[in-house]
Amino acid sequence: MGTPREILTPSQGARFGAVSGFLLKLLREAAGFTQAEFAERLGVDISTVSSWESGRRPLANLRAGELTRIRMLLTRHGAPSQAIALFDDALQADLIIGDTIAGEPHTIGVEEHPLSVSIHQRTLANLITWPINGRPPVQLDELSDRRGRGPRPARPVVSATERQRFFDHLLVVADRCREPGDALLRRQAIYLLGFDDRDDSAEWLASELIRALRSVALTDVPGWLRVRSSAIALATTGDRDPLRAYLTRMHDDQAQELTNLTYYAYWVGELGPGTLTDDASMARIEPAAWSGEQLLRHLLERLQPGTEQADLYAHTLADLLASHPHLLAANPALREATHAAVERMRDDTDLMPQARQDLANVAYAVRLSSR
């Protein structure tokens, strides 16, 4: 995702360092260092390392050269490269959380808000929500399972007050920013509100979805992505009906189908290392521009009975195979995994009829690819 943009000043976001600090702790342990050994190697006090890892002394305040030195030491001693590669996103997550907690939502300008910079991908979004839901990015699953002696946090720590300020800020911003130029900020605030377990946020999300469905035009790509984010946020709270309404509206609308498919491809990193900065760009990217294999693996992993977004996964999977028919023919292992996904979903009685038809189309694609 790249480093945070320069206009983010250390007066707000750089006061928060829990995400990158916890990542550092996991990496230090993976490299086999105690805090004392790590401090000695870096030429700093053990209290400095402890402050980095707790977030009291944010890593975002270090010079680029100092961060590079830390990364080199971790790499040299065997810390997983895929986890070390998360540092930039972790620093950005800290800045986004910190600015959101500290910022005044009634007065902050859209251009100044960290959620208006670029469209988030899965890894950054997962790092932002890690302190909230305790689920780390997949690159850290193995590291997060390693536990030391004695009680200790299992995730980056945010206080109850910080958590409340974070979601209060998002709720105000999402409700206040309604101009066309606010679309990205508003949509990404809506997505994050799905992780708020308070009734007020769930009620606001439901009313927002109703407003959006009444007002969005068929050709309004950013508007439909906002509907999508609202529906997914409500599904996260346990209400699957709005997501099903969105899928019903999207069905057989080629522009919306393409936008949903492209967004998912971007979300999982199929479109390469660059970032997109506006939602409208999703409609301009053709499926032929990306391979589809990474997205296929992502969807198959998540397509499980009872999953809150199972209807969306099934529909996106059907669209993916229709747009990338070579995927299954070229890879027997993926074909078998797709067949297994369809079979395990047969007993899911909570799927909407459209999702069942989507899975029937997937099963047909599997049979065709094996001939």
Rosetta blueprint (number, residue, H / E / L):
1 M L
2 G L
3 T L
4 P L
5 R L
6 E L
7 I L
8 L L
9 T L
10 P L
11 S L
12 Q L
13 G H
14 A H
15 R H
16 F L
17 G L
18 A H
19 V H
20 S H
21 G H
22 F H
23 L H
24 L H
25 K H
26 L H
27 L H
28 R H
29 E H
30 A H
31 A L
32 G L
33 F L
34 T L
35 Q H
36 A H
37 E H
38 F H
39 A H
40 E H
41 R H
42 L H
43 G L
44 V L
45 D L
46 I H
47 S H
48 T H
49 V H
50 S H
51 S H
52 W H
53 E H
54 S H
55 G L
56 R L
57 R L
58 P L
59 L H
60 A H
61 N H
62 L L
63 R L
64 A H
65 G H
66 E H
67 L H
68 T H
69 R H
70 I H
71 R H
72 M H
73 L H
74 L H
75 T H
76 R H
77 H L
78 G L
79 A L
80 P L
81 S H
82 Q H
83 A H
84 I H
85 A L
86 L L
87 F H
88 D H
89 D H
90 A H
91 L H
92 Q H
93 A H
94 D H
95 L H
96 I H
97 I H
98 G H
99 D H
100 T H
101 I H
102 A H
103 G L
104 E L
105 P L
106 H L
107 T L
108 I L
109 G L
110 V H
111 E H
112 E H
113 H L
114 P H
115 L H
116 S H
117 V L
118 S L
119 I L
120 H L
121 Q L
122 R H
123 T H
124 L H
125 A H
126 N H
127 L H
128 I H
129 T H
130 W H
131 P H
132 I H
133 N H
134 G L
135 R L
136 P L
137 P L
138 V H
139 Q H
140 L H
141 D H
142 E H
143 L H
144 S H
145 D L
146 R L
147 R L
148 G L
149 R L
150 G L
151 P L
152 R L
153 P L
154 A L
155 R L
156 P L
157 V L
158 V L
159 S L
160 A H
161 T H
162 E H
163 R H
164 Q H
165 R H
166 F H
167 F H
168 D H
169 H H
170 L H
171 L H
172 V H
173 V H
174 A H
175 D H
176 R H
177 C L
178 R L
179 E L
180 P H
181 G H
182 D H
183 A H
184 L H
185 L H
186 R H
187 R H
188 Q H
189 A H
190 I H
191 Y H
192 L H
193 L H
194 G L
195 F L
196 D L
197 D L
198 R L
199 D H
200 D H
201 S H
202 A H
203 E H
204 W H
205 L H
206 A H
207 S H
208 E H
209 L H
210 I H
211 R H
212 A H
213 L H
214 R H
215 S H
216 V L
217 A L
218 L L
219 T L
220 D L
221 V H
222 P H
223 G H
224 W H
225 L H
226 R H
227 V H
228 R H
229 S H
230 S H
231 A H
232 I H
233 A H
234 L H
235 A H
236 T H
237 T L
238 G L
239 D L
240 R L
241 D H
242 P H
243 L H
244 R H
245 A H
246 Y H
247 L H
248 T H
249 R H
250 M H
251 H L
252 D L
253 D L
254 Q H
255 A H
256 Q H
257 E H
258 L H
259 T H
260 N H
261 L H
262 T H
263 Y H
264 Y H
265 A H
266 Y H
267 W H
268 V L
269 G L
270 E L
271 L L
272 G L
273 P L
274 G L
275 T L
276 L L
277 T L
278 D L
279 D H
280 A H
281 S H
282 M H
283 A H
284 R H
285 I L
286 E L
287 P H
288 A H
289 A H
290 W L
291 S L
292 G L
293 E H
294 Q H
295 L H
296 L H
297 R H
298 H H
299 L H
300 L H
301 E H
302 R H
303 L L
304 Q L
305 P L
306 G L
307 T L
308 E L
309 Q L
310 A H
311 D H
312 L H
313 Y H
314 A H
315 H H
316 T H
317 L H
318 A H
319 D H
320 L H
321 L H
322 A H
323 S H
324 H L
325 P L
326 H H
327 L H
328 L H
329 A H
330 A H
331 N L
332 P H
333 A H
334 L H
335 R H
336 E H
337 A H
338 T H
339 H H
340 A H
341 A H
342 V H
343 E H
344 R H
345 M L
346 R L
347 D L
348 D L
349 T L
350 D L
351 L L
352 M L
353 P H
354 Q H
355 A H
356 R H
357 Q H
358 D H
359 L H
360 A H
361 N H
362 V H
363 A H
364 Y H
365 A H
366 V H
367 R H
368 L H
369 S H
370 S L
371 R L
